[in-house]
Amino acid sequence: MESMHILAKVIHCIFPLIALTLLIIGIKRNAIYYIISSLWISLISLVIHYQTSGGEILGTYFNYLNATIYTINLLVLCLSLVCVLWHLSNDNVAFKIVSSLFQSFIVIGALLVVINLWINAYFIESRLIGTPVMQVALLEKPEYCDYRYIFYKVALDGTVHYLCPNHYGLIPSIGRLSISPDFIASQLSIPSKKQMLLLQQKRS
């Protein structure tokens, strides 16, 4: 199991570099086969990375490092796909129009994924050291989020922040709670709880 985890980590780091190198070579030499190879490698790497994350973009997996790797992979995939579509649509006006629309959807979709990744990465990285990110399933939707499954953390200043998935329909939102819920403190270790209370007292 550990060897598989190490192999996945190597793939996550090496495959994007290989895909990016092939894409650059393909663009410089105008060689479509290099670009197609880059497309497949980046696609395979994205799928493996997504499966390793548990099939979720939001959560503790996508920190700054993993978000960076995934972003590079996604950009290489999009650029490769755009280059391939542009190459195929050279002599066909109708296909060129359809591919242009498709490319627009690809760019918008990739941009939304990247925004989600980096909002999540900022949320989980800027928390109090030693405290977890908690995903809580509430019985009812709270006033500050239209979603019952919400992520919570203790920020560096001791306040409780939340991440609401799909608050705007497409991207998550981050907010701060004026009053810390009781279930947050119950999930913390005693040292972390004391540290949070000390920081809150300093703020008040």
C-alpha positions in Angstrom: 0.0 0.0 0.0 2.8 2.4 0.9 4.6 1.6 -2.4 1.5 2.4 -4.3 1.2 5.7 -2.5 4.8 6.5 -3.3 4.3 5.6 -7.0 1.2 7.8 -7.1 3.3 10.7 -5.7 6.0 10.2 -8.3 3.4 10.1 -11.1 1.8 13.3 -9.7 5.2 15.1 -9.9 6.8 13.6 -13.0 3.9 13.3 -15.4 3.0 17.0 -15.5 6.6 17.9 -16.3 6.7 15.3 -19.1 3.4 16.5 -20.5 4.5 20.2 -20.3 7.9 19.3 -22.0 6.1 17.4 -24.8 3.6 20.3 -25.3 6.4 22.9 -25.6 8.3 20.7 -28.1 5.1 20.1 -30.1 4.3 23.8 -30.3 7.8 24.8 -31.2 8.2 22.1 -33.9 4.5 22.3 -34.9 4.4 18.5 -34.3 0.9 17.4 -33.5 2.0 13.9 -32.2 4.0 15.5 -29.4 0.9 17.5 -28.5 -1.3 14.5 -28.5 1.1 12.6 -26.3 1.1 15.6 -23.9 -2.7 15.5 -23.9 -2.9 11.8 -23.0 -0.2 12.0 -20.3 -1.8 15.0 -18.6 -5.2 13.4 -18.8 -3.9 10.2 -17.2 -2.2 12.2 -14.5 -5.3 14.2 -13.8 -7.5 11.1 -13.4 -5.0 9.4 -11.0 -4.6 12.6 -9.0 -8.4 13.0 -8.8 -8.9 9.4 -7.7 -6.1 9.8 -5.1 -7.9 12.8 -3.6 -11.0 10.6 -3.0 -12.9 12.2 -5.9 -13.3 15.5 -4.2 -11.8 18.9 -5.0 -12.7 20.4 -1.7 -11.1 19.0 1.5 -7.8 18.5 3.1 -6.0 16.8 0.1 -5.6 19.8 -2.1 -3.1 21.9 -0.2 -0.9 24.4 -2.0 1.4 21.8 -3.4 -1.3 19.5 -4.8 -3.3 22.4 -6.1 -0.2 23.6 -7.9 0.4 20.2 -9.5 -3.2 19.8 -10.5 -3.4 23.3 -11.9 -0.3 22.7 -14.1 -1.8 19.4 -15.3 -5.1 21.0 -16.1 -3.5 23.9 -18.0 -1.4 21.5 -20.0 -4.5 19.4 -20.8 -6.5 22.4 -21.9 -3.7 23.9 -24.0 -3.1 20.5 -25.7 -6.7 20.0 -26.4 -7.1 23.5 -27.9 -4.0 22.9 -30.1 -5.4 19.6 -31.3 -8.8 21.1 -32.1 -7.2 24.0 -33.8 -5.1 21.6 -35.9 -8.2 19.5 -36.9 -10.3 22.6 -37.8 -7.9 24.2 -40.2 -9.8 23.2 -43.4 -13.3 23.1 -42.1 -15.2 26.3 -41.3 -18.1 24.6 -39.6 -15.9 22.5 -37.4 -13.8 25.6 -36.6 -17.0 27.3 -35.2 -18.0 24.3 -33.2 -14.5 23.8 -31.8 -14.3 27.5 -30.9 -17.4 27.1 -28.8 -16.1 23.9 -27.3 -12.7 25.6 -26.5 -14.6 28.4 -24.7 -16.4 25.9 -22.5 -13.1 24.1 -21.8 -11.4 27.3 -20.7 -14.3 28.4 -18.5 -14.6 25.0 -16.9 -10.9 24.8 -16.2 -10.9 28.3 -14.7 -13.8 27.4 -12.4 -11.9 24.2 -11.2 -8.7 26.2 -10.6 -10.7 28.8 -8.6 -12.2 26.1 -6.5 -8.8 24.5 -6.0 -7.1 27.6 -4.8 -9.9 28.8 -2.5 -9.8 25.4 -0.9 -6.0 25.4 -0.7 -6.0 28.8 1.0 -8.7 27.7 3.4 -6.9 24.5 4.6 -3.4 26.1 4.7 -4.3 29.2 6.7 -5.4 27.4 9.8 -4.1 27.1 13.3 -1.2 24.7 13.5 -2.3 21.3 14.9 -6.0 21.8 14.2 -7.9 19.8 11.7 -10.3 20.8 8.9 -13.7 19.5 9.9 -16.4 18.6 7.4 -19.7 18.7 9.3 -23.1 17.5 8.1 -25.7 19.7 9.7 -29.4 18.7 10.1 -30.5 22.0 8.6 -28.9 24.6 6.3 -27.5 27.5 8.3 -28.1 31.1 7.4 -24.6 31.6 6.1 -24.7 28.7 3.7 -27.2 27.0 1.3 -25.4 23.7 1.8 -25.7 21.2 4.7 -22.1 19.8 4.4 -19.8 22.6 5.5 -16.0 22.7 6.2 -14.8 24.4 9.4 -11.4 25.4 10.7 -9.8 27.4 13.4 -7.9 30.3 11.8 -4.5 31.6 12.9 -6.2 34.2 15.1 -8.3 31.7 17.0 -11.6 32.5 15.2 -13.7 29.8 13.5 -14.0 30.0 9.7 -16.2 28.1 7.3 -16.0 27.0 3.7 -19.4 26.7 2.0 -19.3 24.5 -1.1 -21.1 25.9 -4.2 -22.4 29.0 -2.3 -22.6 30.9 -5.6 -23.6 27.8 -7.6 -20.1 27.4 -9.1 -17.5 28.4 -6.5 -17.2 28.1 -2.7 -17.2 30.9 -0.3 -15.3 31.5 2.9 -16.6 33.3 6.0 -15.9 33.9 9.7 -18.3 33.1 12.5 -18.7 35.6 15.3 -19.6 32.8 17.7 -17.7 29.5 17.7 -20.1 26.5 17.5 -19.8 24.0 20.4 -19.1 21.1 18.1 -15.9 22.7 16.9 -14.3 22.8 20.3 -15.3 19.3 21.0 -13.3 18.1 18.0 -10.1 19.7 19.1 -7.4 18.3 21.3 -6.9 19.9 24.7 -3.7 21.8 23.7 -5.4 23.1 20.5 -8.5 24.1 22.4 -6.5 26.0 25.0 -4.6 27.8 22.3 -7.8 28.7 20.5 -9.3 30.1 23.7 -6.1 32.1 24.5 -6.1 33.7 21.0 -9.8 34.5 21.3 -9.2 36.2 24.7 -6.3 38.3 23.2 -8.7 39.5 20.4 -11.3 40.5 22.9 
